[in-house]
């Protein structure tokens, strides 16, 4: 509860390019509202 995690969200795509093609998500990445992206 006190780990400092503000939120965990999922995005679906095969590559980072797939994710960046989504305007809404790309804007969040470009404005540093999303700090880290983890591919599984």
C-alpha positions in Angstrom: 0.0 0.0 0.0 2.9 2.4 0.6 5.0 1.3 -2.4 4.7 4.7 -4.2 2.8 3.1 -7.1 0.3 5.6 -8.5 -1.4 3.2 -10.9 -0.9 0.1 -12.9 -2.5 -0.1 -16.3 -2.5 -2.5 -19.3 -2.0 -1.6 -22.9 -2.1 -4.3 -25.6 0.2 -4.4 -28.6 2.9 -6.5 -30.1 5.5 -3.8 -30.2 6.2 -0.3 -28.8 5.3 1.0 -32.3 1.8 -0.5 -31.9 1.4 1.4 -28.7 2.8 4.6 -30.0 0.3 4.5 -32.9 -2.5 5.1 -30.4 -2.8 8.9 -30.1 -4.1 8.9 -26.6 -1.4 6.6 -25.2 1.3 8.3 -27.2 0.3 11.6 -25.7 0.6 10.2 -22.2 4.0 8.8 -22.9 5.3 12.1 -24.5 4.1 14.2 -21.6 5.7 11.8 -19.1 2.4 10.9 -17.5 3.5 7.3 -18.1 7.0 6.9 -16.7 7.7 3.2 -17.4 6.5 0.7 -20.0 7.0 -3.0 -19.4 6.6 -5.6 -22.2 5.7 -9.1 -21.2 
